[in-house]
Amino acid sequence: MPQLDADGYFWPGQRLCAAIVDRLTFGGNLIQTGTDSYRLALTQARAAAQDAVG
């Protein structure tokens, strides 16, 4: 029986998610849109804040 998160949705383990993404993107083409990535900027800001704290 799959485990459900607090909201009742099934979310497989991190390893399985990485494998799914790998299978979906293998042999695919990545398209650069020329726009700024919100997720990348947020991740970098969080990392910088964490480094500043310690």
Biopython code that builds the backbone (N, CA, C, O; Angstrom):
import numpy as np
from Bio.PDB.StructureBuilder import StructureBuilder

atoms = [
    (1, "MET", "N", (0.850, -1.186, 0.000)),
    (1, "MET", "CA", (0.000, 0.000, 0.000)),
    (1, "MET", "C", (0.889, 1.239, 0.000)),
    (1, "MET", "O", (1.764, 1.369, 0.856)),
    (2, "PRO", "N", (0.678, 2.142, -0.938)),
    (2, "PRO", "CA", (1.513, 3.344, -0.977)),
    (2, "PRO", "C", (1.245, 4.261, 0.210)),
    (2, "PRO", "O", (0.130, 4.336, 0.728)),
    (3, "GLN", "N", (2.283, 4.945, 0.619)),
    (3, "GLN", "CA", (2.158, 5.897, 1.715)),
    (3, "GLN", "C", (1.610, 7.212, 1.184)),
    (3, "GLN", "O", (1.987, 7.654, 0.098)),
    (4, "LEU", "N", (0.725, 7.834, 1.946)),
    (4, "LEU", "CA", (0.154, 9.116, 1.570)),
    (4, "LEU", "C", (0.748, 10.203, 2.450)),
    (4, "LEU", "O", (1.074, 9.967, 3.614)),
    (5, "ASP", "N", (0.887, 11.404, 1.879)),
    (5, "ASP", "CA", (1.389, 12.509, 2.687)),
    (5, "ASP", "C", (0.245, 13.099, 3.510)),
    (5, "ASP", "O", (-0.861, 12.559, 3.513)),
    (6, "ALA", "N", (0.505, 14.197, 4.201)),
    (6, "ALA", "CA", (-0.493, 14.793, 5.091)),
    (6, "ALA", "C", (-1.744, 15.241, 4.344)),
    (6, "ALA", "O", (-2.831, 15.273, 4.923)),
    (7, "ASP", "N", (-1.603, 15.588, 3.060)),
    (7, "ASP", "CA", (-2.751, 16.039, 2.268)),
    (7, "ASP", "C", (-3.470, 14.890, 1.574)),
    (7, "ASP", "O", (-4.453, 15.115, 0.868)),
    (8, "GLY", "N", (-2.998, 13.676, 1.763)),
    (8, "GLY", "CA", (-3.653, 12.525, 1.168)),
    (8, "GLY", "C", (-3.174, 12.185, -0.231)),
    (8, "GLY", "O", (-3.805, 11.389, -0.926)),
    (9, "TYR", "N", (-2.061, 12.781, -0.653)),
    (9, "TYR", "CA", (-1.521, 12.504, -1.979)),
    (9, "TYR", "C", (-0.373, 11.508, -1.885)),
    (9, "TYR", "O", (0.401, 11.515, -0.928)),
    (10, "PHE", "N", (-0.280, 10.660, -2.889)),
    (10, "PHE", "CA", (0.824, 9.710, -2.966)),
    (10, "PHE", "C", (2.028, 10.419, -3.565)),
    (10, "PHE", "O", (1.917, 11.044, -4.620)),
    (11, "TRP", "N", (3.149, 10.329, -2.921)),
    (11, "TRP", "CA", (4.391, 10.891, -3.444)),
    (11, "TRP", "C", (5.482, 9.869, -3.184)),
    (11, "TRP", "O", (5.864, 9.641, -2.036)),
    (12, "PRO", "N", (5.989, 9.248, -4.254)),
    (12, "PRO", "CA", (7.002, 8.215, -4.060)),
    (12, "PRO", "C", (8.307, 8.798, -3.511)),
    (12, "PRO", "O", (8.481, 10.014, -3.447)),
    (13, "GLY", "N", (9.193, 7.928, -3.127)),
    (13, "GLY", "CA", (10.455, 8.353, -2.552)),
    (13, "GLY", "C", (11.310, 9.167, -3.507)),
    (13, "GLY", "O", (11.086, 9.164, -4.718)),
    (14, "GLN", "N", (12.278, 9.854, -2.957)),
    (14, "GLN", "CA", (13.155, 10.734, -3.723)),
    (14, "GLN", "C", (13.886, 9.966, -4.821)),
    (14, "GLN", "O", (14.033, 10.463, -5.937)),
    (15, "ARG", "N", (14.334, 8.778, -4.510)),
    (15, "ARG", "CA", (15.074, 7.974, -5.488)),
    (15, "ARG", "C", (14.197, 7.605, -6.684)),
    (15, "ARG", "O", (14.646, 7.661, -7.829)),
    (16, "LEU", "N", (12.953, 7.230, -6.418)),
    (16, "LEU", "CA", (12.030, 6.882, -7.488)),
    (16, "LEU", "C", (11.696, 8.109, -8.332)),
    (16, "LEU", "O", (11.611, 8.017, -9.557)),
    (17, "CYS", "N", (11.508, 9.248, -7.685)),
    (17, "CYS", "CA", (11.230, 10.493, -8.427)),
    (17, "CYS", "C", (12.392, 10.835, -9.351)),
    (17, "CYS", "O", (12.176, 11.226, -10.499)),
    (18, "ALA", "N", (13.613, 10.692, -8.867)),
    (18, "ALA", "CA", (14.784, 10.972, -9.700)),
    (18, "ALA", "C", (14.830, 10.014, -10.884)),
    (18, "ALA", "O", (15.179, 10.420, -11.992)),
    (19, "ALA", "N", (14.486, 8.760, -10.667)),
    (19, "ALA", "CA", (14.478, 7.786, -11.757)),
    (19, "ALA", "C", (13.410, 8.124, -12.795)),
    (19, "ALA", "O", (13.645, 7.985, -13.995)),
    (20, "ILE", "N", (12.255, 8.562, -12.344)),
    (20, "ILE", "CA", (11.176, 8.943, -13.270)),
    (20, "ILE", "C", (11.598, 10.137, -14.118)),
    (20, "ILE", "O", (11.415, 10.133, -15.335)),
    (21, "VAL", "N", (12.158, 11.150, -13.483)),
    (21, "VAL", "CA", (12.617, 12.330, -14.224)),
    (21, "VAL", "C", (13.706, 11.939, -15.212)),
    (21, "VAL", "O", (13.721, 12.422, -16.344)),
    (22, "ASP", "N", (14.614, 11.068, -14.792)),
    (22, "ASP", "CA", (15.676, 10.610, -15.679)),
    (22, "ASP", "C", (15.100, 9.928, -16.912)),
    (22, "ASP", "O", (15.542, 10.186, -18.031)),
    (23, "ARG", "N", (14.118, 9.061, -16.710)),
    (23, "ARG", "CA", (13.504, 8.354, -17.855)),
    (23, "ARG", "C", (12.768, 9.313, -18.773)),
    (23, "ARG", "O", (12.806, 9.154, -19.993)),
    (24, "LEU", "N", (12.099, 10.308, -18.203)),
    (24, "LEU", "CA", (11.343, 11.257, -19.014)),
    (24, "LEU", "C", (12.238, 12.178, -19.833)),
    (24, "LEU", "O", (11.876, 12.578, -20.940)),
    (25, "THR", "N", (13.403, 12.514, -19.291)),
    (25, "THR", "CA", (14.269, 13.478, -19.966)),
    (25, "THR", "C", (15.357, 12.832, -20.813)),
    (25, "THR", "O", (16.021, 13.528, -21.581)),
    (26, "PHE", "N", (15.559, 11.519, -20.697)),
    (26, "PHE", "CA", (16.606, 10.855, -21.454)),
    (26, "PHE", "C", (16.338, 11.001, -22.948)),
    (26, "PHE", "O", (15.262, 10.649, -23.432)),
    (27, "GLY", "N", (17.309, 11.515, -23.661)),
    (27, "GLY", "CA", (17.171, 11.684, -25.112)),
    (27, "GLY", "C", (16.313, 12.861, -25.510)),
    (27, "GLY", "O", (16.065, 13.082, -26.695)),
    (28, "GLY", "N", (15.856, 13.623, -24.525)),
    (28, "GLY", "CA", (15.019, 14.780, -24.830)),
    (28, "GLY", "C", (15.859, 16.013, -25.097)),
    (28, "GLY", "O", (17.077, 16.005, -24.918)),
    (29, "ASN", "N", (15.209, 17.045, -25.516)),
    (29, "ASN", "CA", (15.861, 18.322, -25.758)),
    (29, "ASN", "C", (15.421, 19.321, -24.708)),
    (29, "ASN", "O", (14.227, 19.491, -24.458)),
    (30, "LEU", "N", (16.388, 19.978, -24.097)),
    (30, "LEU", "CA", (16.080, 21.032, -23.145)),
    (30, "LEU", "C", (16.056, 22.349, -23.904)),
    (30, "LEU", "O", (16.943, 22.632, -24.709)),
    (31, "ILE", "N", (15.050, 23.136, -23.644)),
    (31, "ILE", "CA", (14.870, 24.391, -24.363)),
    (31, "ILE", "C", (15.150, 25.550, -23.419)),
    (31, "ILE", "O", (14.522, 25.669, -22.367)),
    (32, "GLN", "N", (16.085, 26.396, -23.796)),
    (32, "GLN", "CA", (16.323, 27.614, -23.033)),
    (32, "GLN", "C", (15.391, 28.683, -23.570)),
    (32, "GLN", "O", (15.375, 28.974, -24.766)),
    (33, "THR", "N", (14.616, 29.262, -22.666)),
    (33, "THR", "CA", (13.631, 30.250, -23.087)),
    (33, "THR", "C", (14.177, 31.664, -23.030)),
    (33, "THR", "O", (13.554, 32.596, -23.538)),
    (34, "GLY", "N", (15.341, 31.828, -22.410)),
    (34, "GLY", "CA", (15.928, 33.159, -22.304)),
    (34, "GLY", "C", (15.354, 33.970, -21.155)),
    (34, "GLY", "O", (15.663, 35.154, -21.015)),
    (35, "THR", "N", (14.520, 33.345, -20.332)),
    (35, "THR", "CA", (13.954, 34.054, -19.190)),
    (35, "THR", "C", (14.681, 33.634, -17.927)),
    (35, "THR", "O", (15.363, 32.610, -17.896)),
    (36, "ASP", "N", (14.526, 34.439, -16.886)),
    (36, "ASP", "CA", (15.137, 34.121, -15.608)),
    (36, "ASP", "C", (14.337, 33.027, -14.920)),
    (36, "ASP", "O", (13.110, 32.989, -15.000)),
    (37, "SER", "N", (15.051, 32.144, -14.247)),
    (37, "SER", "CA", (14.410, 31.052, -13.538)),
    (37, "SER", "C", (14.103, 31.482, -12.109)),
    (37, "SER", "O", (15.009, 31.766, -11.325)),
    (38, "TYR", "N", (12.824, 31.526, -11.784)),
    (38, "TYR", "CA", (12.401, 31.868, -10.426)),
    (38, "TYR", "C", (12.922, 30.839, -9.433)),
    (38, "TYR", "O", (13.406, 31.199, -8.360)),
    (39, "ARG", "N", (12.825, 29.561, -9.786)),
    (39, "ARG", "CA", (13.248, 28.505, -8.873)),
    (39, "ARG", "C", (14.757, 28.536, -8.620)),
    (39, "ARG", "O", (15.206, 28.334, -7.492)),
    (40, "LEU", "N", (15.534, 28.789, -9.674)),
    (40, "LEU", "CA", (16.979, 28.873, -9.503)),
    (40, "LEU", "C", (17.346, 30.062, -8.617)),
    (40, "LEU", "O", (18.180, 29.937, -7.721)),
    (41, "ALA", "N", (16.724, 31.217, -8.867)),
    (41, "ALA", "CA", (17.013, 32.403, -8.055)),
    (41, "ALA", "C", (16.644, 32.175, -6.597)),
    (41, "ALA", "O", (17.382, 32.585, -5.701)),
    (42, "LEU", "N", (15.512, 31.527, -6.347)),
    (42, "LEU", "CA", (15.079, 31.248, -4.981)),
    (42, "LEU", "C", (16.037, 30.283, -4.293)),
    (42, "LEU", "O", (16.392, 30.482, -3.132)),
    (43, "THR", "N", (16.456, 29.244, -5.001)),
    (43, "THR", "CA", (17.389, 28.274, -4.443)),
    (43, "THR", "C", (18.721, 28.932, -4.107)),
    (43, "THR", "O", (19.293, 28.673, -3.048)),
    (44, "GLN", "N", (19.215, 29.779, -5.001)),
    (44, "GLN", "CA", (20.478, 30.473, -4.755)),
    (44, "GLN", "C", (20.364, 31.437, -3.583)),
    (44, "GLN", "O", (21.297, 31.552, -2.789)),
    (45, "ALA", "N", (19.241, 32.128, -3.464)),
    (45, "ALA", "CA", (19.036, 33.059, -2.352)),
    (45, "ALA", "C", (18.979, 32.311, -1.022)),
    (45, "ALA", "O", (19.547, 32.760, -0.027)),
    (46, "ARG", "N", (18.292, 31.170, -1.011)),
    (46, "ARG", "CA", (18.225, 30.374, 0.212)),
    (46, "ARG", "C", (19.598, 29.842, 0.606)),
    (46, "ARG", "O", (19.950, 29.845, 1.786)),
    (47, "ALA", "N", (20.374, 29.388, -0.373)),
    (47, "ALA", "CA", (21.717, 28.877, -0.088)),
    (47, "ALA", "C", (22.607, 29.983, 0.459)),
    (47, "ALA", "O", (23.372, 29.761, 1.397)),
    (48, "ALA", "N", (22.510, 31.176, -0.126)),
    (48, "ALA", "CA", (23.314, 32.305, 0.328)),
    (48, "ALA", "C", (22.930, 32.700, 1.756)),
    (48, "ALA", "O", (23.796, 33.001, 2.578)),
    (49, "ALA", "N", (21.641, 32.698, 2.040)),
    (49, "ALA", "CA", (21.179, 33.032, 3.398)),
    (49, "ALA", "C", (21.644, 31.994, 4.397)),
    (49, "ALA", "O", (22.028, 32.336, 5.515)),
    (50, "GLN", "N", (21.615, 30.729, 4.007)),
    (50, "GLN", "CA", (22.055, 29.659, 4.900)),
    (50, "GLN", "C", (23.566, 29.755, 5.149)),
    (50, "GLN", "O", (24.032, 29.525, 6.265)),
    (51, "ASP", "N", (24.321, 30.094, 4.104)),
    (51, "ASP", "CA", (25.770, 30.251, 4.263)),
    (51, "ASP", "C", (26.098, 31.436, 5.180)),
    (51, "ASP", "O", (27.069, 31.390, 5.935)),
    (52, "ALA", "N", (25.296, 32.481, 5.109)),
    (52, "ALA", "CA", (25.522, 33.664, 5.927)),
    (52, "ALA", "C", (25.270, 33.371, 7.408)),
    (52, "ALA", "O", (25.923, 33.942, 8.281)),
    (53, "VAL", "N", (24.319, 32.478, 7.679)),
    (53, "VAL", "CA", (23.991, 32.118, 9.046)),
    (53, "VAL", "C", (25.040, 31.208, 9.653)),
    (53, "VAL", "O", (25.374, 31.316, 10.833)),
    (54, "GLY", "N", (25.542, 30.334, 8.849)),
    (54, "GLY", "CA", (26.563, 29.460, 9.426)),
    (54, "GLY", "C", (26.672, 28.234, 8.734)),
    (54, "GLY", "O", (27.490, 27.390, 9.100)),
]
sb = StructureBuilder()
sb.init_structure("model")
sb.init_model(0)
sb.init_chain("A")
sb.init_seg("    ")
for serial, (resi, resn, name, xyz) in enumerate(atoms, 1):
    if name == "N":
        sb.init_residue(resn, " ", resi, " ")
    sb.init_atom(name, np.array(xyz, "f"), 0.0, 1.0, " ", f" {name:<3s}", serial, name[0])
structure = sb.get_structure()
